[in-house]
C-alpha cells in the first residue's frame, strides 16, 4: 500500500498538468514543476532516484523552458498526447534497462528478500508493461480523439492500471504456481468399492496416509509384497542381534516436527517408539561429539577459532530458517509446496510467503555450497558441515540449501532419533493402528496391476483377484507405479518419457555385524570423514537389539548399483565379500578389535535392496535430489491415483515420507481445517 500511495503522489504533477492545461491555464506547467522538484529533493540527498519523479522533473523543466522562454504553447495544447507519450517512453525504457519502474515502488512494500526473486521481477515487468500499454493507448486517444471521449477513455484506462497493480501481485504468483498442476486437481469421493482406499506398499508414507485415513473413518486396505511392513523402515534378527534395513537416524521429532504431529494425531507416544541418538564425527584424526547444538558449536569453534563468529551466525540463521519452514505446521503438521499453499491457504499467502519466511526463503534459492560460502572461508569447516549431506544423496554444490537445511542441518539443531526395537517397530505401530481402526494390512500380497478405466483408477489386481476402490495410493516407486503397475497405454507419451527419464538416487552397501564386545562407551552414530564409511552401533540406542554384553553394529558406505554383477553369481559373491572385508578393516581402526569379535555377519548391496523393496537400482532416496530435478506430483494423471513416499514431495527419508503421507491423507479428505 505504501508503494501504491507513492505512485499516486508521483502522479500528482501529471494530474494537475492535464487538469490545468485542459482549461488552458499555464499554471499547469509551473505547479507540476514545483511539485516534481520537491519530490526530487530528498532523492538527491539519498542519491537514489525514482525514475518517474526524475522523468517528471525533466519533462516539466523542458515544458517550462519551451513555454516561457520560447513562447511555445504545444506543451499546453497537446498536454495529453505529449504527457502520456513521455510516460510510455519512460515505462518502455525502464523495461529495456531491466529496471521496471514499478520495481522501485514495490521495494517500498516488500522486504529485501523479494528484490532479486524471479517471480517478483517478473510481476513488476508485467505491471510496468501494462502501464506502458495504457500510456501508449492514452497518448493515441488524445492524438486522435477529442473531449469528452479523451477524458472518459483515458481515466478508464488509468483506473484499469490501478486495478491491475493491486490484483496482479496476488494473482500472478498463484497462477504460476498452480498452472502446471491444475490438470491434476481432481477430486474423487470414497465409497462404492470393496474399500475406500487401497494403499500399494507399506512404506512409511503409505502407512502414515493409511493410519490418518483409518482414524477418519475410511475403509483402508494396505497390500505389501514382502513378509513384513515398512520398506526401508524395517528390521531383521540374526541369532539374537537386530539390524535395521536402512533407517538409523530419524528427524522430524522436535516440537513442531511432522512425526511429532503424526504421533500426536494417532495418540502414540514418542518415548515409546524413539530414543535420541548420540553422534560423533571423525575429522582429521579428531573425534568431535555432536550430541547437542551447543556442544557441536563449541567443538567447531575450538577447531576453527578464526570462524567462531561465523559459526554462531550460521547456526542462528539456520535455526530461524528451520523454524520458519514449519511456521504453518500448527494447521496441518507439515510444510507445503507452493501450489498447495495457494490451494489450502489462498493466493495472498503465497505472495506473503517470503515476507513471513525471510530466512527460509533465502535458503530456497541457493545450493548448500553457496550457503556455506556465504558464511565460511575455511574449506575444512565446510566439509565438516557437509558431513550429513549423504542424507540428501547428492553433493553440496548440487543439493538445494533448503533440502540440506531440513535433511542435514536439522540434525545439528534438534538431533536425530533411533527407532526403539528397530526400525520395523515404528512401521508395525502404524500398521497396528490401521488394524485397530477397522483397516487391513496384508503382507505377502503383491499387487500385479493398478486397474485403470477411462483414465480413472478403479482398483488393483492382487493374487489374480480384482479388489475395487475409487482411491489408490501407491507407495511403490513412481517408475514401478506408472511403467509397470499402470502401464504406458494409460499415460501420455510425454509423461511416460518424463518418468522413464528420472535419474535414481545413489544406493549403499551395508555390513551387519553381531560382535561379542561391550561398545557402550561409543556413541550410536560414528561418521568417519577421514574414511569411506559410517558406523551405527544399534544396541547403544536400544540395549534390546543385542544379547547382554554384545553389540549390534552396522557399517554403511555409498555404492553404485551399476558396479555390481547379477545377484547370486560367483563374481557378485566375490565382490560382496571383498567390499565387506574392506569396510570391516576400516571399522577395526575406529573400534580396535572388532574384527576378532564378530559372531554374526551379513551384507546388503544395492541389488539386495532392489530385490526386497522393489526400488529400482536399490536407490535410497528414490530419485536424484539435486537442484532442478522435478519429482512427480503426488496427484497423478490417473484420476484417483496418488503417490506417497520418496518418489514425490518432499523426497527421501522417514520425515519426508511422513510429510508425503500427511499431505495425501489431507487431500483425500478435502483439506479439512482442524
Secondary structure, DSSP 8 states (H G I E B T S, - for coil): -HHHHHHHHHHHHHHHHHHHHHTT-THHHHHHHHHHHHHHHHHHHHT---HHHHHHHHHHHHHHIIIIIS---HHHHTHHHHHHHHHHHHHHHHHHTT--HHHHHHTTTS-HHHHT-HHHHHHHHHHHHHHHHHHHHHHHHHHH--TTHHHHHHHHHHHHHHHHHHHHHHHHHHHHHHTTTGGG-------SSS-SEEEES-BHHHHHHHHHHHHTT--EEEE-SSSSSBTTS-EEEETTEEEESS---B---STT-HHHHHHHHHT--HHHHEEE--EEEEETTEEEE-SSHHHHHHHHHHH-GGGHHHHHHHHHHHHHHHHHHTTTHHHHSS---HHHHHHHH-HHHHHHHHHHTHHHHHHHTSBHHHHHHHH---HHHHHHHTTTGGGTTS-TTTBBHHHHIIIIIHHHHH--EEETT-HHHHHHHHHHHHHHTT-EEESS--EEEEEEETTEEEEEEETTEEEE-SEEEE-S-HHIIIIIII-GGGS-HHHHHHHHH--B--EEEEEEEEESS--TTS-SEEEETTSS-EEEEHHHH-GGGS-TT-EEEEEEEEE-GGGS--TTSHHHHHHHHHHHHHHHHHHHHHSTTTGGGEEEEEEE-HHHHHHHH--GGG-SSSB--BTT-----SB-SSBTEEE-STTSTT-SSHHHHHHHHHHHHHHHTT----
